[in-house]
Amino acid sequence: MSEPTCQPFAVENETGRAPVVIVVDHASNHIPPPWGDLGLGPAEREAHIAWDPGALPVARAMARILDAPLFAATVSRLVLDLNRPTGSSTLIPAVSETTAIPGNANLSDADRERRLAEVYRPYHAALEAFVEASAAVHGHRLAVVAVHTFTPVYKGVARALHAGILFDRDERLGRGVVDELRKEAGLVIEANQPYSPSDEVYWTLDRHAVSRGLMNVMIEIRNDELRTEGARLAWAQRLSGAIARTMGTA
């Protein structure tokens, strides 16, 4: 097999002391050289189909505020969506939302395996080791927090909510964060919207947190809320406070 094209993850604030690991699966729109531009123009590669705009800056600010480690992807989800099981039809999409991805059409078995070997498996192996090491320090006080963003309009339908807080059967963290955020006047906060775990979007948390009995929550922020540095910092402060108060670490 050829040499790996890149390291598909980056860790920041690795020695953070908070019992929280922040994960950003869709932090980057980078497409490594073997896959060129996947047949897409610059505008398409900057759009939400390629990554979650604003998610990484918010997560970085949260990591600073909470003093938590941050684990982030460095490869676009158009190459391979790290937040999907390998059997998912959306793992390597030929069409994302309404945009055709030429470089993903008629994908060969060899190309699919290369993406799994160079991006997917190393990412999840490293995240698994990282969560295990954090759990060895914090035990079941540890929480895994995934940060994402969503578009204000999806397939022609406007979305009114400012943020969605996703959780599955374990409501310990998610329900508390919803309740905390709803205390702020003017914010529209919904549980398990605009997606829910049944939409396959909870894969990373299922694999690395739910499976270990760790607290977990997925945060989805509408990306037009994050256009300025000040707005991103305000969301980071808002979310960090809600998490800390729910966990009793504020």
N, C-alpha and C positions, 0 to 999 in steps of 0.2 A: 504494500500500500504506500502511496505517496506521503510525503511529510504533511502534517496538518497545516491548513491554511491560516489559522488564527486560533487564539485562545477565546472560546466563546463566552467567557464570563470575566467580570472584574469584581474585586472585593474592595470596599472602602471602609475606613474606620473599623478595621478588623478587631481591635481590642476594646471596642465599645462595651461599656459595663452594664447597660440596660438589659433586662431579660427579654429582649425583642430582637428578632432578625427581620430586616426589611428586604423584600425581594421585588425586583422589577424585571419581569420576563420580557417585556416589550420596550426596553429602554433605548434601543438603537435601531436606526434605519440602515446600518452599514451592510452592504452586500459584498462579501469577500471576492477576490479576483476570479476564482474558478467559475463563478456564476455570473460574471459580468454585471449587466444592469437588469438581467432577467427580461430584457426586451421592453423596459419601461423608460419613460422620460423623466427628467428631473422633478417635475411637479408631482408625478405619481409616486416617486420615491420619497418625497417629502410628506406625502399625505398620510392619513391615519391608517391606510391599508398596510403601510410599511412598518409602523411602530405606534407607540402611544405618546404623541407629543405632550410635553409638559410633565410626564410621569417621573422621569429621572431627576429633574431639578427639585420637584416637590419631595421625592424620596430622600435626596441628599440633604435637604434642609431638615427633614424629619430626623434623619440620622444624627445631625448635629444637635438638634434640640433635645432629643431623647438620650443621646450618647449611645446609639445603637449601631451595630454593624449593618452594612448594606451589601447585598449580593445582586449584581445586575448583569443582564445579557449584553453582549457586544455585537450581536448579529441580528439582522432584520428578520421579523417573523415571516417575510415572504420567502426566505430561503427555507425556513422550517419553523413552525410555531411551537415553541418550547412549552407552552401551556396547553398541550393536547396529548392524549395518549397516542401511541404509535399507530394504532388501528383507526384513528379518526380520519374521516374524509377531508377535514380541514387542516390536517397536519402540514401538507404542502399544497396550498390551494392553486388550482388552475384559474379560478375566478375568485377575487376577493371583493366582497360587497357586489358592485356592478362592474368591476374592472377586470378584464382578462389579463392574466400573467403569462405571456408567451413562453418565458423560460421555464415554466412549470407544466406546460402542456406536453402530453405524451412523454412523461418522465420515464427514463429508463430505470431498471432495477439497480444498475450500477450507480447511477447518480443519486437515487434515493438512499442507497446504503452509504454512500460517501457522506451525505448530509447527516445521516444518523450517527455515523462513526466520528465525524469531525466536529459536529455541533451539538447534537442532542445528548448523546451518551456522556461526553465529558462534562457538559453543563450539569446534568442531573447527578452524576457521580460526585462532582465537586460540591454541589449544594447539599447532597445527602451527608457528606463528610462534615460540612460546615455546620449543619443543623445538629448533627450528632455531637460535635465538639461543644456547641453552645448548650445543648441539653445536659451534657456532662457537668457543666458549671452551674446551670440554673435549675435543672430538674424540670418538673412539670409546671414551674412558674413561667417557663419560656413561652413566648407567643411568636408566631410567624405571621407577618403582615405583608400582603401583596398589594402593590400600588399600580393602578392602571388608569387610563383615561378613555373617554368615549366621545363620539361626535354629537354635536347638537341636533343634527338631522341624519337619520339613517334610512336609506332607500325611500326618501321623500317624506318621511314622517318626523315631525319635530319632537324633541324630547324636552320636557319642561323641567325635570328634576335637575338640581345642581350637582348632586352626588348620590351614588348608590352604595350601600354597604351590604356585601354579600356574605352569607354564611350558610352552613348546612345544618346538620343535626346538633352540632356543638355550638350553642348560642352564647356561650359565656362572654366572649369578647364582642362579637358582632352586635348583639342586641344592646349591650351597654353603650357602644359607640353610636348607634342610631339614636338612643335616648339622649345622649349627651349633645349630639349635633342638633337635634330638634329643639334644644333650649334656645338656640340663636334665632331671633326673629328674622323672617325674610328668607331663610334657607328652606329649600324643598329637598328633603332627604327621604329616600325610600329604601326599604329592605328588599334585597334580591331583585333589584331593578338597576339598569335596563336589561340585565342578564341574571341568571340564577345558576346554581350548580348543575341543574339538569341540562344546561346548554353546553356542557363540556368545558366550561371556562374555569373550573375549580381544580384542574388536574394537578398543578404544582402543589397546591395546598393539600389536596388529598394525599398525594404521594409523600410529602415531606413533613406534614404537621398532623393531619387527621389520623394517619396511620400510626403515629406515635402517641396519640392522646394529648397533643399539645394544643393550646389555645390558638385560634387562627381567625383571620378576617381578610376579606378582599375589598379593597377600596377602589371605586370607579368615580372619577371626577370628570365632569363635562369639560372638554378641552378648551372651549372658548372662555372658561373661567380662569385660564392660566396664561394669558397673553403677555403679562408683564411680570417682571421680577417681584414687584410688590405683591401682586395677586398670588403668585406661587408661594411666597413666604407666608402670606396670610393663611392659605390653605394648609401649609405645613404646620403652622402654629395651632390652627383649629383642630387638625387631626391628631397631632401629638398630644394636645391637652386632653382630648376625648379618650385616647388610648390610655394615657397615664392615669386619668381619673378612674376609668373602668377597671384597670389592673390594680389600683390602689397604690401606685408608685408616684403620684403627683406630689 
